[in-house]
Amino acid sequence: METALERALTFLRNGGPAIWAIAALSVATLALIMWKAWRLALMGAWSRGKAGRAVEAYQCGDTASALALVEGRRGIRSQVMATTLRSLERLSEEAAREETARVAKRQLASARDGLGALELITTIAPLLGLLGTVLGMIAAFQALQAAGSRADPALLAGGIWEALLTTAAGMAVAIPASAALTWFESVVERMRRDIEDNAVRVFIAAQPEALKLAAE
């Protein structure tokens, strides 16, 4: 444990100021990924059963059971479905569609919270690494110039590998951040498709009833 800690501290010292910024980004990235996974779990990102059963119940003509399945639930699919069912009871079909679209957009925007920060980390982490490398290379060549004719190639080599530490660190932060961003975006996109599919199925099922009421 002590050896690992000493190596980490040596790594941070050798990397210069840029490596400290990248280290802070790595902590922020880990915290953001954990927070986002927890938030999506609370939003029912991986649970689509209740909303699907509500659609099936509505298609069978059991509106009360369909609404009971999704009423008061925290999942995005269930909340949008509850809005759709309640809107169809008190609004025209066109107004119900507008209300469903409004709630769906708001919920999906909430599901995307934090993704912008991950995207920013994905962009700036490699740039910070490159900046640290450039600064390290400048310092290495300055030391080589100051040595003059007594310059030791080992001095230049040592400065270069220390400078490259920041590039490696920046990539080590950016790669998992980019992977997490892609995964979270795919989860949100899947929720969007499910919400759209459920809403379309409900509105199609509602059309015969609407035509019947219009005929009467």
HUURFEN-V564322 format. One record per residue. RES is the residue in one small letter. PHI is phi as a letter, one per 30 degrees, with the letter a starting at -180 (* if undefined). OMEGA is omega in radians with two decimals (NA if undefined). D_LAST is the distance of its C-alpha to the last C-alpha in whole Angstrom. Layout:
RES:PHI:OMEGA:D_LAST ; RES:PHI:OMEGA:D_LAST
This chain:
m:*:-3.14:80 ; e:d:3.12:82 ; t:d:3.12:83 ; a:d:3.11:79 ; l:d:3.11:79 ; e:d:3.12:82 ; r:d:3.13:81 ; a:d:3.12:78 ; l:d:3.09:80 ; t:d:3.11:82 ; f:d:-3.14:79 ; l:d:3.13:78 ; r:d:-3.10:81 ; n:d:-3.08:82 ; g:d:3.13:79 ; g:i:-3.08:79 ; p:e:-3.09:77 ; a:d:-3.09:74 ; i:d:3.08:74 ; w:d:3.09:73 ; a:d:3.12:70 ; i:d:3.10:69 ; a:d:3.09:70 ; a:d:3.09:68 ; l:d:-3.13:65 ; s:d:3.10:65 ; v:d:3.12:65 ; a:d:-3.14:62 ; t:d:3.14:60 ; l:d:3.13:60 ; a:d:-3.12:59 ; l:d:3.13:56 ; i:d:3.13:55 ; m:d:3.13:55 ; w:d:-3.10:53 ; k:d:3.10:51 ; a:d:3.11:50 ; w:d:3.13:50 ; r:d:-3.14:47 ; l:d:3.09:45 ; a:d:3.10:46 ; l:d:3.14:44 ; m:d:3.12:41 ; g:i:-3.09:41 ; a:d:-3.10:42 ; w:c:3.13:43 ; s:b:-3.10:40 ; r:b:-3.02:37 ; g:d:-3.06:36 ; k:d:-3.13:33 ; a:d:3.12:31 ; g:d:3.11:31 ; r:d:3.09:30 ; a:d:3.09:27 ; v:d:3.14:26 ; e:d:3.11:26 ; a:d:3.14:25 ; y:d:3.12:22 ; q:d:3.09:21 ; c:d:3.11:22 ; g:j:-3.12:19 ; d:c:-3.08:21 ; t:d:-3.10:20 ; a:d:3.13:23 ; s:d:3.12:26 ; a:d:-3.14:25 ; l:d:-3.14:26 ; a:d:-3.13:28 ; l:d:-3.03:30 ; v:c:-3.09:31 ; e:d:3.05:30 ; g:i:-3.14:34 ; r:d:-3.06:36 ; r:c:-3.11:38 ; g:d:-3.12:37 ; i:d:-3.13:36 ; r:d:-3.12:33 ; s:d:-3.13:32 ; q:d:3.12:32 ; v:d:3.13:30 ; m:d:3.09:28 ; a:d:3.10:27 ; t:d:3.13:26 ; t:d:-3.10:24 ; l:d:3.12:22 ; r:d:-3.13:22 ; s:d:3.13:21 ; l:d:-3.14:18 ; e:d:-2.99:17 ; r:b:-3.10:18 ; l:b:3.01:18 ; s:d:-3.11:16 ; e:d:-3.14:17 ; e:d:3.13:20 ; a:d:3.11:21 ; a:d:3.08:21 ; r:d:3.14:23 ; e:d:3.14:25 ; e:d:3.10:26 ; t:d:3.13:27 ; a:d:-3.14:29 ; r:d:-3.12:31 ; v:d:-3.14:32 ; a:d:3.13:33 ; k:d:-3.14:35 ; r:d:-3.13:36 ; q:d:3.14:37 ; l:d:3.05:38 ; a:d:3.08:41 ; s:d:3.13:42 ; a:d:-3.13:43 ; r:c:3.11:45 ; d:e:3.10:47 ; g:j:-3.12:51 ; l:d:3.09:50 ; g:d:3.11:52 ; a:d:3.09:55 ; l:d:3.11:55 ; e:d:3.10:55 ; l:d:3.11:58 ; i:d:3.11:60 ; t:e:-3.11:60 ; t:d:-2.97:61 ; i:d:-3.13:64 ; a:d:3.09:65 ; p:d:3.13:67 ; l:d:3.06:68 ; l:d:3.09:70 ; g:d:3.12:71 ; l:d:3.09:73 ; l:d:3.11:74 ; g:d:3.12:76 ; t:d:3.13:77 ; v:d:3.12:78 ; l:d:3.12:80 ; g:d:3.11:82 ; m:d:3.10:83 ; i:d:3.13:84 ; a:d:-3.14:86 ; a:d:-3.13:87 ; f:d:3.05:89 ; q:d:3.10:90 ; a:d:3.12:92 ; l:d:3.12:93 ; q:d:-3.13:95 ; a:d:-3.14:96 ; a:d:3.10:98 ; g:i:-3.10:100 ; s:d:3.14:102 ; r:c:-3.08:102 ; a:d:3.13:98 ; d:c:3.12:97 ; p:e:3.12:94 ; a:d:3.11:93 ; l:d:3.11:92 ; l:d:-3.14:90 ; a:d:3.13:89 ; g:d:3.12:88 ; g:d:-3.12:86 ; i:d:-3.09:84 ; w:d:3.06:83 ; e:d:3.11:82 ; a:d:-3.11:80 ; l:d:3.09:78 ; l:e:-3.08:77 ; t:d:3.08:74 ; t:d:3.12:73 ; a:d:-3.13:73 ; a:d:3.12:71 ; g:d:3.11:69 ; m:d:3.14:67 ; a:d:3.08:67 ; v:d:-3.04:65 ; a:d:-3.08:63 ; i:d:3.09:62 ; p:d:3.10:60 ; a:d:3.12:59 ; s:d:3.12:57 ; a:d:3.13:56 ; a:d:3.12:54 ; l:d:3.13:53 ; t:d:-3.14:51 ; w:d:-3.14:50 ; f:d:3.11:48 ; e:d:3.10:47 ; s:d:3.10:46 ; v:d:3.13:44 ; v:d:3.13:42 ; e:d:3.10:41 ; r:d:3.07:40 ; m:d:3.12:38 ; r:d:3.13:36 ; r:d:3.14:35 ; d:d:-3.14:34 ; i:d:3.14:32 ; e:d:-3.14:30 ; d:d:3.14:30 ; n:d:-3.12:28 ; a:d:-3.14:26 ; v:d:3.13:25 ; r:d:3.13:24 ; v:d:-3.13:22 ; f:d:3.06:20 ; i:d:3.12:20 ; a:d:-3.11:18 ; a:d:-3.07:16 ; q:d:3.11:14 ; p:e:3.13:12 ; e:d:3.12:11 ; a:d:3.09:10 ; l:d:3.13:9 ; k:d:3.14:6 ; l:d:3.13:5 ; a:d:-3.14:5 ; a:d:3.13:4 ; e:d:NA:0
